[in-house]
Amino acid sequence: MKPNDPRIKGYSEDHIRTLLGELHERGRKFGLIFPSSTTDVSMDGRVLVCFNSAPASTLLNLLTLLLDVDREHACDS
C-alpha cells in the first residue's frame, strides 16, 4: 500500500492504535520491537505513525509481511 492510498483516510487514530498493538504482538516473536511507536499528527486526512513520522501505510505493510510469514509457517507445520 502506498502512502497516498485513499483507503488510509478510512483509518481513525483508534484503528491505528489497535493496529500498532497488533504489530507489537506479532513482531515480538521476530525481535521487532517498537516500544515508542504511537500515532502522530494527521496530514491531509491520514494518521501518521510515530516511526519517524511514517505514514500509516508503513504500519499496514509491516503487518501484512508479518501475517504472510505467520501463514507460511502455519503451512510448513
N, C-alpha and C positions, 0 to 999 in steps of 0.2 A: 504494500500500500504506500502510495506516495503522500508526502506531507500535505499536498493541496487537494487530496481526495475529498470530494464534497461529503462523503459519508462521515467523516471525522466530526463535522458540525453536529451530528446527532448524539455525540457522547457528552454527557454532562460531567461536571467535576466529580460528582459522586460515582459515576460509572468508571471514570479514570482511576479514582482511588481504589475501587474494587479490583480493577484490573492490575493495579500496582501490587495489591495484596496477593493476587494470583501469581504474578511474576516472582515475587519474593518466595512464595511457597514452592513453585515449580523450579525456579532457578537454584535454590539452595542445594539440591542434590547434585548439581553440576558445578558447585562452587561459585555460582553467580550471585553475589550479594550486593544489594543496592540499598544500604541502610539509610541513606539520606534522600532517597528518591521520594518525591512528592509531587503534587500538582503545583503549577506555577500560574502565571497570569494567562489570560486568554488573549489571543491575537487573531483578529479577523474571524471571530466566532469559533476558533479552535482552541481547546485547552492545551497548554504546553505542559510537558512533564519536566521536572527538575532533574535531568541528567545533563546539566549544562544547557538548559533550555531547549531540550529536544522536543520535537512535535510528538503528539500522541501516536502518530503512525509508527514511530520508532518502538514504542511500547507494544503496540499491536503486532508489529513484525517480529519482535523478540518472543512474544508469547506464541506466535504461530510456529516459529522454529522449535521452541521447547515442546509444543504439542506434537509436532512432527516426530521429534526424537522419541517421545513417550510412545507414540503409535508404532514406530519402528521396533522399539524394544519389546512392546507387547506382542508383535507379530513373530519375533525371534524366539519367544518363550515356548 
